[in-house]
């Protein structure tokens, strides 16, 4: 598709966005590299950029027609879903991974919560 400069149908490798409503201070400052997730049995790439979660579907075969309505449309319209959709779990796992890789950069608070140490 890229070599031939023919982008194909917008649903071939569909993309949709989630604008999280909670944890705005975290998401607005976070850029995460791609990770793999499954959405309704479809393999997807997920990344966090510009305060939003981006999901790219890697196969059209199992895409539900309801999902296609969220993808970039040939008219140029792109719907952005507003909500959290389980992103709390994503942030908790991210914090745990960061702590496991570099425990010295975190400190325990009085209430047993972890916070990153400032420099």
DARAHU-V826286 format. One record per pair of residues at least 12 apart in sequence whose C-alpha atoms are under 10 Angstrom apart, sorted by the first residue. I is the first residue (numbers start at 0). GAP is how many residues later the second one is. D is the distance in whole Angstrom. If there is no record, write none. Layout:
I_GAP_D + I_GAP_D
//
This chain:
8_63_10 + 8_64_9 + 8_65_8 + 9_58_9 + 9_61_7 + 9_62_6 + 9_63_6 + 9_64_6 + 9_66_10 + 10_46_8 + 10_47_10 + 10_48_9 + 10_49_7 + 10_52_8 + 10_54_10 + 10_56_9 + 10_57_6 + 10_58_9 + 10_59_10 + 10_60_7 + 10_61_8 + 10_62_8 + 10_63_9 + 11_45_8 + 11_46_8 + 11_47_7 + 11_48_5 + 11_49_9 + 11_51_9 + 11_56_10 + 11_59_10 + 12_31_9 + 12_42_10 + 12_43_6 + 12_44_5 + 12_45_6 + 12_46_6 + 12_47_7 + 12_50_10 + 12_58_9 + 12_59_10 + 13_30_9 + 13_41_8 + 13_42_6 + 13_43_5 + 13_44_8 + 13_45_8 + 13_46_8 + 13_49_9 + 13_53_9 + 13_54_7 + 13_55_10 + 13_56_8 + 13_57_5 + 13_58_7 + 13_59_9 + 14_29_9 + 14_30_9 + 14_31_10 + 14_39_7 + 14_40_5 + 14_41_4 + 14_42_6 + 14_43_9 + 14_52_9 + 14_53_9 + 14_55_8 + 14_56_5 + 14_57_7 + 14_58_10 + 14_63_9 + 15_30_10 + 15_37_8 + 15_38_6 + 15_39_5 + 15_40_7 + 15_41_9 + 15_51_9 + 15_52_9 + 15_53_9 + 15_54_6 + 15_55_5 + 15_56_7 + 15_62_8 + 15_63_7 + 15_64_7 + 15_65_8 + 16_29_10 + 16_30_10 + 16_31_10 + 16_35_6 + 16_36_6 + 16_37_5 + 16_38_6 + 16_39_9 + 16_53_8 + 16_54_8 + 16_55_10 + 16_61_8 + 16_62_7 + 16_63_5 + 16_64_6 + 16_65_9 + 17_30_10 + 17_33_9 + 17_34_6 + 17_35_5 + 17_36_7 + 17_37_8 + 17_61_9 + 17_62_6 + 17_63_5 + 17_64_6 + 17_65_7 + 17_66_8 + 17_67_8 + 17_69_10 + 18_31_9 + 18_32_7 + 18_33_5 + 18_34_7 + 18_35_9 + 18_61_7 + 18_62_6 + 18_63_5 + 18_64_6 + 18_65_8 + 18_66_10 + 19_31_8 + 19_32_7 + 19_33_8 + 19_61_8 + 19_62_6 + 19_63_5 + 19_64_5 + 19_65_8 + 19_66_10 + 19_67_8 + 19_68_10 + 20_31_10 + 20_61_7 + 20_62_5 + 20_63_6 + 20_64_10 + 20_66_10 + 21_61_8 + 21_62_7 + 21_65_9 + 21_66_9 + 22_28_10 + 22_61_9 + 22_64_9 + 22_65_8 + 22_68_9 + 23_27_7 + 23_28_10 + 24_26_9 + 25_25_8 + 25_65_9 + 26_21_7 + 26_22_8 + 26_23_8 + 26_24_5 + 26_25_7 + 26_26_9 + 26_64_9 + 27_20_9 + 27_21_8 + 27_22_6 + 27_23_4 + 27_24_8 + 28_19_10 + 28_20_8 + 28_21_8 + 28_22_7 + 29_17_10 + 29_18_7 + 29_19_7 + 29_20_8 + 29_21_7 + 29_22_9 + 30_16_8 + 30_17_5 + 30_18_5 + 30_19_7 + 30_20_8 + 30_21_9 + 30_22_10 + 31_14_9 + 31_15_6 + 31_16_5 + 31_17_7 + 31_21_9 + 31_62_10 + 32_12_10 + 32_13_8 + 32_14_6 + 32_15_7 + 32_16_9 + 33_12_5 + 33_13_5 + 33_14_8 + 33_20_9 + 33_21_9 + 33_22_10 + 34_12_6 + 34_13_10 + 34_20_10 + 35_19_9 + 35_20_10 + 36_18_9 + 36_19_10 + 36_20_10 + 37_17_10 + 37_19_9 + 38_16_9 + 38_18_9 + 38_23_10 + 38_24_9 + 38_28_10 + 39_22_8 + 39_23_8 + 39_24_8 + 39_27_10 + 40_21_7 + 40_22_9 + 41_15_7 + 41_16_7 + 41_17_7 + 41_18_8 + 41_19_8 + 41_20_6 + 41_21_7 + 41_22_9 + 42_12_10 + 42_13_9 + 42_14_6 + 42_15_6 + 42_16_7 + 42_17_10 + 42_19_9 + 42_20_10 + 43_12_5 + 43_13_4 + 43_14_6 + 43_15_8 + 44_12_7 + 44_13_7 + 51_28_9 + 51_29_10 + 51_30_10 + 52_27_10 + 52_28_10 + 52_31_10 + 52_34_9 + 53_26_10 + 54_16_10 + 55_15_9 + 56_14_10 + 94_19_9 + 94_20_9 + 94_21_10 + 95_18_10 + 97_18_10 + 98_15_9 + 98_16_10 + 98_17_9 + 102_13_10 + 103_12_9 + 103_13_9 + 104_12_6 + 104_13_8 + 104_14_9 + 105_12_9
//
